[in-house]
Amino acid sequence: MQITYYGHSCVEVKTGGKKLLFDPFITQNPLAKSVDVSSLNPDFILLSHGHGDHVQDAIQIGQSSGASFISCFEMVSWVEGKGLKGHPMNIGGKWNFDFGTVKLVQAVHSSKLPDGQYGGPEAGFVIWNEEDCFYFAGDTALTMDMQLIPMICPPLQVALLPVGDNFTMGYEDAVVAADFIQCDTVVGIHYDTFGYIKIDKEAARQAFESVGKELILLEIGQTITI
C-alpha cells in the first residue's frame, strides 16, 4: 500500500486498486499550503467524525472527484443531503467493498458537524484485502477496546494513530495503543497543526523505539510504501 500525508489527520491510502482519502482538512491548515486540493481524485472518502478539522474539504473534494463516502450513518446522511453518495455504517459492522473489507471500530471522542448537527459516533477504520491490512484510528483516546482489533481482524501492517495529545491520546498513550493492537509500525497523525497539539518529535520517536516499535512522522506531501 502507498500512504501519502496531507497534514493533520488527512492521508490518502492506495490499496486494492483504489485511492482512499481520510478526513480531508487541507485548505484551512496553514501547514498544508503546498497541497493542491483540486488535484486530489479519490475513489472513496472516509470520515472518522464530524469536526471541522476532519471534514473541512470533504464536500468540495467529493463534488470534484465523484468519490463515494464511507462513514457512520449520521455522517453519510449529511453528505447525501448535499447531493453526494455514500455507504452508511456503524460501530462493529463491516462491509466488503471492491477494494477490500472495511470494519468500523470503537473510538472515544466527540462528533459535531460544522453546521451544528450531531455527527454520530466517532469511529476508526480497519481495512484489509489480500495484500494489505491497516488501521486508521481517527481521533481517539487510548481505549481497552483496541485489544479487540487483533482478535477480530487480520494482523496489521501499519496503524495511523493520533499522537498530538490534548484532544486525543498523546504519543505516550499511542505506544500503549500499538501494543494493544499488536502493530510495530505506526504513522503519526493529528499533531503540530496548532498550538495545543505540537509535539517533541524526537521524544515521540524515542518512546516508540524504546519498546521496539517504529513511529513514522511524515512530511506533508510525502508518500511511503508499506
Wavefront OBJ file of the C-alpha trace (Angstrom):
o trace
v 0.000 0.000 0.000
v 1.038 3.609 -0.545
v 0.355 6.225 2.127
v 0.500 9.960 1.351
v 0.247 12.508 4.161
v -1.616 15.779 3.534
v -1.293 17.213 7.040
v -3.177 16.902 10.322
v -5.158 13.652 10.014
v -5.607 13.713 6.249
v -3.993 10.783 4.475
v -4.525 9.018 1.187
v -4.020 5.268 1.070
v -3.746 3.431 -2.222
v -4.822 -0.180 -1.760
v -6.836 -2.735 -3.659
v -6.585 -0.663 -6.818
v -8.390 2.329 -5.262
v -7.483 5.629 -3.604
v -8.957 6.138 -0.134
v -8.836 9.656 1.344
v -9.289 10.020 5.093
v -10.506 13.106 6.993
v -9.723 15.873 4.463
v -8.699 19.095 6.232
v -6.303 20.923 3.938
v -7.364 24.397 2.775
v -7.681 25.737 6.335
v -4.484 24.080 7.535
v -1.672 26.664 7.342
v 0.914 23.877 7.273
v -0.598 22.336 4.127
v -0.432 25.326 1.771
v 1.640 23.275 -0.680
v -1.201 20.795 -1.258
v -3.358 21.398 -4.342
v -6.794 20.181 -3.277
v -8.064 20.299 -6.851
v -5.517 17.643 -7.813
v -6.928 15.078 -5.386
v -9.092 12.477 -7.056
v -10.000 9.781 -4.528
v -12.345 6.912 -5.230
v -13.610 6.926 -1.636
v -13.604 9.486 1.182
v -13.699 8.066 4.706
v -14.718 10.318 7.590
v -13.983 9.341 11.191
v -16.208 12.044 12.710
v -17.743 15.449 12.105
v -15.329 18.033 13.484
v -14.270 20.732 11.059
v -10.616 19.731 11.193
v -11.628 16.382 9.658
v -14.379 17.309 7.189
v -13.448 20.833 6.078
v -12.732 19.896 2.448
v -14.839 16.743 2.247
v -17.764 18.207 0.297
v -15.578 20.103 -2.184
v -13.431 17.043 -2.902
v -16.475 14.803 -3.092
v -18.093 17.090 -5.641
v -14.992 17.426 -7.816
v -13.970 13.764 -7.714
v -17.306 11.953 -7.603
v -15.945 9.909 -4.702
v -18.267 7.819 -2.581
v -18.223 8.400 1.188
v -17.838 5.766 3.886
v -18.687 6.718 7.452
v -21.252 6.261 10.185
v -24.937 6.613 9.338
v -25.235 10.227 10.504
v -22.200 11.403 8.547
v -23.320 9.708 5.350
v -26.799 11.204 5.783
v -25.120 14.627 5.986
v -23.176 14.198 2.737
v -26.190 12.694 0.977
v -28.130 15.798 1.985
v -25.611 17.770 -0.079
v -26.225 15.627 -3.154
v -23.288 13.265 -2.673
v -23.278 9.486 -2.398
v -22.159 7.256 0.415
v -22.288 3.947 2.205
v -23.565 4.226 5.802
v -22.083 2.020 8.532
v -21.877 1.908 12.302
v -19.522 0.719 15.031
v -18.801 -3.006 14.912
v -20.096 -3.524 11.395
v -18.082 -4.460 8.327
v -18.707 -4.410 4.571
v -16.880 -5.874 1.590
v -16.094 -3.152 -0.959
v -14.333 -3.714 -4.280
v -11.012 -2.635 -2.712
v -11.360 -4.759 0.436
v -13.200 -5.113 3.725
v -13.925 -2.102 5.937
v -14.723 -2.597 9.617
v -15.759 0.314 11.839
v -14.233 0.075 15.297
v -14.741 1.936 18.532
v -13.138 5.325 19.155
v -13.518 7.607 22.172
v -14.005 11.252 21.202
v -16.904 13.559 20.253
v -18.526 14.449 16.942
v -20.352 17.587 15.848
v -20.580 18.840 12.286
v -19.607 22.423 11.356
v -23.300 23.348 10.909
v -24.120 22.162 14.436
v -25.651 18.810 13.510
v -24.782 15.733 15.558
v -22.160 13.793 13.618
v -22.838 10.354 15.042
v -20.267 8.267 16.895
v -16.551 8.737 16.363
v -15.112 5.722 14.566
v -11.883 4.119 13.498
v -11.426 2.005 10.382
v -9.675 -1.327 9.940
v -9.292 -2.104 6.236
v -7.935 -5.245 4.650
v -7.683 -7.122 1.383
v -5.494 -9.955 0.064
v -2.336 -7.821 0.275
v -2.822 -5.129 2.923
v -4.259 -4.561 6.381
v -4.160 -1.224 8.207
v -5.921 0.729 10.959
v -6.883 4.390 10.779
v -7.811 5.341 14.334
v -9.213 8.827 13.733
v -9.426 10.997 16.847
v -9.480 8.799 19.905
v -8.323 8.334 23.433
v -6.489 5.176 24.388
v -9.171 2.566 24.972
v -9.176 -1.061 26.079
v -11.384 -1.855 23.069
v -8.260 -1.582 20.908
v -7.292 -5.002 22.254
v -10.208 -6.472 20.314
v -8.726 -5.498 16.950
v -6.163 -8.322 16.697
v -8.853 -10.753 17.864
v -11.340 -9.907 15.120
v -9.221 -8.523 12.259
v -6.208 -9.789 10.281
v -2.718 -8.801 11.512
v -1.969 -5.123 10.951
v 0.937 -3.992 8.803
v 0.617 -0.369 9.884
v -1.576 1.795 12.113
v -2.298 5.501 11.747
v -2.641 6.806 15.292
v -3.126 10.305 16.746
v -0.118 11.416 18.790
v -0.765 15.111 19.466
v -2.377 14.872 22.931
v -4.884 17.407 24.407
v -7.798 16.455 22.094
v -6.678 12.838 21.546
v -4.190 10.452 23.033
v -0.613 11.646 23.079
v 2.362 9.688 21.833
v 2.887 8.011 25.224
v -0.609 6.521 25.075
v -0.109 5.715 21.392
v 2.795 3.468 22.411
v 0.367 1.513 24.584
v -2.202 1.502 21.776
v 0.374 -0.001 19.411
v 0.869 -2.806 21.916
v -2.891 -3.334 22.274
v -3.353 -3.648 18.509
v -0.156 -5.719 18.094
v 1.328 -3.419 15.464
v 5.009 -2.474 15.289
v 4.785 0.258 12.625
v 2.832 3.448 13.354
v 2.278 6.549 11.249
v 1.514 9.549 13.446
v -1.456 11.816 12.718
v -3.207 14.736 14.453
v -0.131 16.630 15.656
v 1.616 20.017 15.185
v -1.258 21.686 13.286
v -1.937 24.210 16.046
v -0.521 25.074 19.434
v -2.493 22.622 21.540
v -1.084 19.606 19.699
v 2.549 20.470 19.000
v 4.856 17.617 19.965
v 8.526 16.893 20.549
v 9.067 14.672 17.505
v 12.344 13.192 18.660
v 10.919 12.290 22.075
v 7.926 10.704 20.366
v 10.118 8.583 18.097
v 12.306 7.506 21.008
v 9.246 6.475 23.029
v 8.368 4.006 20.296
v 11.958 2.879 19.764
v 12.269 2.083 23.470
v 9.684 -0.692 23.085
v 10.928 -1.968 19.735
v 8.359 -0.161 17.588
v 8.662 2.493 14.873
v 6.885 5.848 14.730
v 6.887 7.444 11.274
v 6.211 11.187 11.170
v 5.747 12.120 7.532
v 6.342 15.464 5.898
v 3.257 16.983 4.263
v 3.070 15.647 0.723
v 5.387 12.727 1.472
v 4.485 9.242 0.238
v 5.724 5.948 1.654
v 5.141 2.355 0.621
v 4.420 -0.237 3.291
l 1 2 3 4 5 6 7 8 9 10 11 12 13 14 15 16 17 18 19 20 21 22 23 24 25 26 27 28 29 30 31 32 33 34 35 36 37 38 39 40 41 42 43 44 45 46 47 48 49 50 51 52 53 54 55 56 57 58 59 60 61 62 63 64 65 66 67 68 69 70 71 72 73 74 75 76 77 78 79 80 81 82 83 84 85 86 87 88 89 90 91 92 93 94 95 96 97 98 99 100 101 102 103 104 105 106 107 108 109 110 111 112 113 114 115 116 117 118 119 120 121 122 123 124 125 126 127 128 129 130 131 132 133 134 135 136 137 138 139 140 141 142 143 144 145 146 147 148 149 150 151 152 153 154 155 156 157 158 159 160 161 162 163 164 165 166 167 168 169 170 171 172 173 174 175 176 177 178 179 180 181 182 183 184 185 186 187 188 189 190 191 192 193 194 195 196 197 198 199 200 201 202 203 204 205 206 207 208 209 210 211 212 213 214 215 216 217 218 219 220 221 222 223 224 225 226
